[in-house]
Amino acid sequence: MTRKLSARVWASFILIGLVGQVAWTVENMYFNVFLYNTISTDPSYIAAMVAASAVAATATTLFMGALSDKLARRKVFIVAGYVLWGLSTLSFGFISVDTVDAWFPAAGAASAAAGLVVVMDCVMTFFGSTANDAAFNAYITDATDISNRGKAESVLATFPLISMLIVFGLLDGLTQQGRWRTFFTIVGLAVSAAGLIAALLVKDEPLEKKDEPYFRNIVYGFRPSVIKSHGRLYIAFAAYLAFASAVQVFFPYLIIYMQMYLGFENYAVILGVVLIAASAVSVAGGGLIDRAGKLNVVLPAAGVMLAGLIAMYFVRSFVPVILAGIVMMSGYMLVTAVLSAIIRDCTPPDKAGLFQGIRMIFAVLLPMVIGPWIGAAVIKNSGATYEDLGVVKSVPTPAVFLAAAAVLALVVIPVAALRKMDRREN
């Protein structure tokens, strides 16, 4: 029987999900550009920041997700988390080499400023992961069921790209003008406002309050007996690990690649066209995911993304980059939607918050440690550089797309295992 989602639930999904993805877009793409353009061009700093943020996000989701399960509450974590998430994002507008030099004149200003960005990124990630990764994701699982998750996930999967479109279209000009304080202030206030509105929209689903010891719940998902009894869920996690690692090989360097290697000053136009087209494909594919069967869609969707990655390696001019980008990002969104839906289907309904931390290990921590370092190694070994005021700076090259394609191919292994389990059960 199909469970219909109410207008209020859809409104909460759209507002909270989209604004949260705007904040993650800024964190995932613009913190890198902010660090590169204003503090240091060493890609190792970017890789270190991404890895530290991933560790913070995973630990936060693990602890706060278990706490939300124990208290049988999601709303308070979403509301408070979004308000503080916005305020911490706003604070980045006050970080600069000159400011740090004034605070700590004896220290290397650039290195100290880069370290401060990494630390503040972890603070911001704590609030964001509490609100979004732990509480909001558990709330989605609570409010949906197996009959409507493909449709819900196909809409939610568009938000990362729509958020990029919003940021690129409305705010990117501020970053190109060096107006970082204004940029972070606008984003931060928007995220905090979403938290206040969430207080009116979100309604906690009826959940049973947990009496189990809190710390026992935290380690629940690591127990061998739990992994064995929920083997399908962990294999689905492994599929997401391969996919997300491939994305992180190129994604943190994408804007820098278009700016510095391709020389596109109007890269926002390219991204806008790509994101609109890919989002339309994702929404249109939502019904297909539920009708055709999620496992039947995974590999074709991954094949589309793989073709796009390979095409991105070869293209250099404006229109071909747009076309290759549409193929790549359409596949990316479809894989995101279908793997997310499979994971939700396999998640025990009474432990949705608890398993968000385990999901983060596979979807965020490991990919954001593995992927950016692969990308950084490819960039450094490519030897592509330019000189700016006597400083030699590394430039991302098309090789990152081939490296991402090689990692993405690994998704075949866990998907084949899931299909084999299905055949055996049937």
C-alpha positions in Angstrom: 0.0 0.0 0.0 1.3 3.4 -1.0 1.7 6.0 1.8 1.0 9.5 0.5 3.3 12.2 1.7 1.5 15.3 2.9 2.1 18.8 1.6 3.6 19.7 5.0 6.1 16.8 4.8 7.0 17.7 1.2 7.5 21.4 2.3 9.8 20.3 5.1 11.8 18.1 2.7 12.1 20.9 0.1 13.0 23.8 2.4 15.2 22.1 4.9 16.8 19.8 2.4 17.5 22.5 -0.2 18.9 25.1 2.2 21.0 22.4 3.9 22.4 21.5 0.5 23.2 25.2 -0.2 25.3 25.2 3.0 27.0 21.9 2.0 27.7 23.3 -1.5 29.4 26.3 0.1 31.3 23.9 2.4 32.3 21.3 -0.2 33.1 23.7 -3.1 33.6 27.2 -1.9 35.6 26.6 1.2 38.1 25.0 -1.2 38.1 28.0 -3.5 38.2 30.4 -0.5 41.3 28.6 0.9 42.9 28.4 -2.6 42.3 32.0 -3.6 42.9 33.8 -0.3 45.2 31.7 1.8 47.2 28.9 0.1 47.3 27.1 -3.3 48.8 23.9 -1.9 46.2 21.2 -2.7 47.3 19.3 0.4 45.5 21.9 2.5 42.3 21.2 0.6 42.7 17.5 1.0 43.4 17.9 4.7 40.4 20.1 5.2 38.1 17.7 3.4 39.4 14.7 5.4 39.1 16.5 8.7 35.6 17.6 7.9 34.6 14.1 7.0 35.9 12.7 10.3 34.0 15.5 12.2 30.8 14.8 10.1 30.9 11.0 10.7 31.6 11.2 14.5 28.9 13.9 14.9 26.3 11.9 13.0 27.2 8.7 14.9 26.8 10.3 18.3 23.9 12.7 17.6 22.0 10.2 15.5 22.1 7.7 18.3 21.0 10.5 20.7 18.0 11.4 18.5 17.0 7.8 18.5 17.3 7.5 22.3 15.2 10.7 22.8 12.8 9.8 19.9 13.1 13.4 18.7 14.3 14.8 15.4 12.8 18.3 15.4 14.9 19.9 18.2 18.1 18.7 16.6 17.1 20.1 13.2 16.0 23.5 14.5 18.9 24.2 16.8 21.4 22.7 14.5 20.4 24.8 11.5 20.5 28.0 13.5 24.0 27.3 14.8 25.1 25.9 11.4 24.3 29.3 9.8 26.1 31.3 12.5 29.2 29.2 12.2 29.2 29.5 8.4 28.9 33.3 8.7 32.1 33.4 10.8 34.2 32.4 7.8 33.9 35.9 6.4 36.1 37.1 9.2 39.1 34.8 8.5 42.0 36.1 6.5 45.8 35.9 6.4 46.0 39.6 7.6 43.6 38.9 10.5 45.5 35.8 11.6 48.8 37.7 11.3 47.4 40.4 13.6 46.3 37.8 16.1 49.4 35.6 16.0 52.3 37.7 14.6 55.0 35.2 15.5 53.3 32.4 13.5 53.4 31.8 9.8 50.3 33.7 8.8 49.3 31.6 5.8 49.8 28.3 7.6 48.0 29.5 10.7 45.1 30.9 8.6 44.8 27.6 6.7 44.8 25.7 10.0 42.1 28.0 11.4 39.9 27.4 8.3 40.3 23.6 8.9 39.3 23.9 12.5 36.3 26.2 11.9 35.3 23.9 9.1 35.1 21.1 11.7 33.0 23.3 14.0 30.6 24.2 11.2 30.4 20.6 10.2 29.5 19.5 13.8 26.3 21.7 13.6 25.6 20.8 10.0 25.9 17.1 10.5 23.8 17.2 13.7 21.0 19.0 11.9 21.2 17.5 8.4 23.1 14.2 8.4 21.8 12.9 11.7 18.4 14.4 12.4 17.1 15.4 9.0 18.1 12.2 7.3 16.5 10.1 10.0 13.4 12.3 9.7 13.2 11.4 6.0 13.4 7.7 6.8 10.7 8.1 9.5 8.4 10.0 7.1 8.7 7.7 4.1 8.3 4.0 3.3 9.4 1.5 0.7 6.6 2.5 -1.7 7.6 6.2 -2.0 11.3 6.4 -1.3 12.3 6.3 -5.0 10.2 9.3 -5.7 11.3 11.2 -2.6 15.0 10.4 -3.2 14.8 11.5 -6.8 13.6 14.9 -5.7 16.1 15.1 -2.8 18.9 14.0 -5.1 18.3 17.2 -7.2 19.0 19.5 -4.2 22.8 19.3 -4.3 22.8 20.4 -7.9 20.0 22.9 -7.5 21.8 24.4 -4.6 24.9 24.8 -6.8 22.8 26.5 -9.4 21.5 28.9 -6.7 24.9 29.6 -5.3 26.6 30.0 -8.7 23.8 32.1 -10.1 23.2 34.4 -7.2 26.3 34.5 -5.1 29.3 33.4 -7.2 29.9 37.0 -8.4 30.6 38.0 -4.8 33.4 35.4 -4.6 34.9 36.5 -8.0 35.0 40.1 -6.6 36.7 38.9 -3.4 33.7 39.8 -1.3 33.9 36.7 0.8 32.5 38.3 4.0 29.3 39.3 2.2 29.1 35.8 0.6 29.4 33.9 3.9 27.0 36.3 5.7 24.2 35.8 3.2 24.6 32.0 3.3 24.8 31.9 7.0 21.7 34.0 7.7 19.7 31.9 5.2 20.7 28.7 6.9 19.8 30.1 10.3 16.4 31.3 9.0 15.7 27.9 7.6 16.2 26.5 11.1 13.6 28.9 12.5 11.1 28.0 9.8 11.7 24.3 10.5 10.3 24.9 13.9 6.9 25.5 12.2 7.2 22.8 9.5 8.7 19.7 11.1 6.6 17.4 13.1 8.2 14.5 14.9 6.9 11.1 13.7 5.7 8.9 16.6 8.7 6.9 17.7 9.4 4.7 20.6 11.8 6.2 23.2 14.8 4.0 23.6 15.7 2.6 27.1 19.0 1.0 25.9 22.3 2.5 27.2 23.3 5.4 24.9 26.9 4.3 24.4 25.8 0.7 23.6 23.7 2.1 20.8 26.6 4.1 19.4 28.6 0.9 18.8 25.6 -1.1 17.8 26.3 -0.8 14.0 29.9 -2.0 14.5 29.0 -5.4 16.1 29.8 -8.4 13.9 26.4 -9.9 14.7 24.6 -6.8 13.5 26.7 -6.6 10.3 25.9 -10.2 9.6 22.2 -9.9 10.2 22.0 -6.8 8.1 24.4 -7.9 5.3 22.3 -6.3 2.5 22.5 -2.9 4.2 26.3 -3.1 4.5 26.8 -4.2 1.0 24.6 -1.2 -0.1 26.9 1.0 2.0 29.9 -0.5 0.1 28.3 0.4 -3.2 27.8 4.0 -2.0 31.4 4.0 -0.8 32.8 3.3 -4.3 30.4 5.8 -5.9 31.1 8.6 -3.4 34.8 8.1 -3.5 34.8 8.5 -7.3 32.9 11.8 -6.9 35.4 13.1 -4.3 38.3 12.5 -6.7 37.3 15.4 -8.9 34.5 17.3 -7.2 36.6 19.4 -4.7 38.7 20.6 -7.6 36.0 21.2 -10.2 35.7 25.0 -10.0 39.4 25.4 -9.8 39.8 23.1 -12.9 37.4 25.2 -15.0 39.0 28.5 -13.8 42.6 27.7 -14.0 43.0 24.8 -16.6 40.1 25.5 -19.0 40.3 29.2 -18.5 36.5 29.7 -18.3 35.7 32.9 -16.5 32.0 32.3 -17.1 32.0 28.8 -15.6 28.8 29.6 -13.7 26.9 29.5 -17.0 28.2 26.1 -17.8 27.4 24.8 -14.4 23.9 26.4 -14.5 23.0 24.7 -17.8 24.4 21.3 -16.6 22.7 21.4 -13.3 19.2 22.3 -14.7 19.4 19.5 -17.3 20.7 16.9 -14.8 18.1 17.9 -12.2 15.3 17.4 -14.8 16.7 13.9 -15.7 16.8 13.0 -12.0 13.2 14.1 -11.3 12.0 12.3 -14.5 13.8 9.2 -13.4 12.2 9.0 -9.9 9.2 7.1 -11.1 11.3 4.8 -13.2 13.4 3.9 -10.1 10.3 2.7 -8.2 8.7 0.9 -11.3 11.8 -0.8 -12.8 13.3 -1.8 -9.5 16.2 0.0 -7.8 18.8 -2.7 -8.4 17.9 -2.7 -12.1 18.7 1.0 -12.4 22.0 1.2 -10.5 24.5 0.0 -13.1 22.9 1.7 -16.1 23.0 5.0 -14.1 26.6 4.4 -13.1 27.4 3.7 -16.8 26.0 7.1 -17.8 28.1 8.8 -15.2 31.2 6.8 -16.3 30.6 7.9 -19.9 30.4 11.5 -18.7 33.6 11.3 -16.7 35.5 9.8 -19.7 34.0 12.5 -22.0 35.2 15.2 -19.5 38.7 14.0 -20.0 38.7 14.9 -23.7 36.6 18.0 -23.9 38.1 21.5 -23.7 35.7 24.0 -25.4 32.5 25.6 -24.0 29.7 23.5 -25.6 31.4 20.1 -25.4 32.1 20.7 -21.7 28.4 21.4 -21.2 27.3 18.3 -23.0 29.8 16.0 -21.2 28.9 17.7 -17.9 25.2 16.9 -18.4 25.9 13.2 -19.0 28.2 13.0 -16.0 25.9 14.8 -13.6 22.8 13.1 -14.8 24.4 9.8 -14.0 25.6 11.1 -10.7 22.2 12.2 -9.6 20.5 9.0 -10.6 23.1 6.9 -8.8 22.7 9.1 -5.7 18.9 8.7 -5.7 18.8 4.9 -6.3 21.6 4.0 -3.8 20.1 6.3 -1.2 16.7 4.7 -1.6 18.2 1.2 -1.4 20.0 2.1 1.9 16.8 3.5 3.4 14.9 0.4 2.4 17.4 -1.7 4.2 17.6 0.4 7.3 15.7 -0.9 10.3 12.8 1.6 10.9 13.4 1.7 14.7 17.1 2.5 14.3 17.1 5.1 11.6 19.0 7.7 13.6 21.5 5.2 14.8 22.4 3.9 11.4 23.0 7.5 10.0 26.4 7.4 11.6 27.3 4.1 9.9 26.0 5.5 6.7 28.3 8.6 7.1 31.3 6.3 7.4 30.6 4.9 4.0 29.1 7.9 2.3 31.2 10.7 3.7 34.2 9.8 5.9 35.9 7.2 3.8 35.1 8.8 0.4 36.2 12.3 1.6 39.5 10.8 2.9 40.2 8.6 -0.1 38.9 10.7 -3.0 40.5 14.1 -2.5 43.9 12.5 -1.7 43.7 10.6 -5.0 42.8 13.8 -6.7 45.6 15.7 -5.0 48.1 13.0 -6.0 47.0 13.1 -9.6 47.2 16.9 -9.7 50.7 17.0 -8.2 52.0 14.3 -10.5 50.6 15.9 -13.6 53.1 18.8 -13.3 50.6 21.4 -14.5 51.4 24.7 -12.8 51.3 28.5 -13.3 53.2 31.3 -11.7 51.5 34.2 -9.9 53.7 36.9 -8.4 56.6 34.6 -8.2 54.7 31.7 -6.6 54.3 28.4 -8.4 50.8 27.1 -8.1 49.4 23.6 -8.9 46.5 23.3 -11.4 44.0 20.4 -11.6 44.1 18.5 -14.9 41.7 16.3 -16.8 43.4 13.3 -15.4 41.2 13.6 -12.3 38.2 12.5 -14.3 39.9 9.3 -15.5 41.0 8.6 -11.9 37.3 9.1 -10.8 36.1 6.8 -13.6 38.5 4.0 -12.4 37.2 4.3 -8.9 33.5 4.4 -10.0 33.9 1.1 -11.9 34.3 -0.6 -8.5 30.6 -0.1 -7.8 29.9 -3.2 -10.0 31.2 -5.5 -7.3 28.7 -4.7 -4.4 25.8 -4.2 -6.8 26.5 -7.7 -8.3 26.5 -9.1 -4.7 23.1 -7.4 -4.0 21.6 -8.8 -7.2 22.9 -12.3 -6.3 21.2 -12.0 -2.8 18.0 -11.0 -4.5 18.0 -14.0 -6.8 18.8 -16.3 -4.0 16.0 -14.9 -1.8 13.5 -15.1 -4.7 
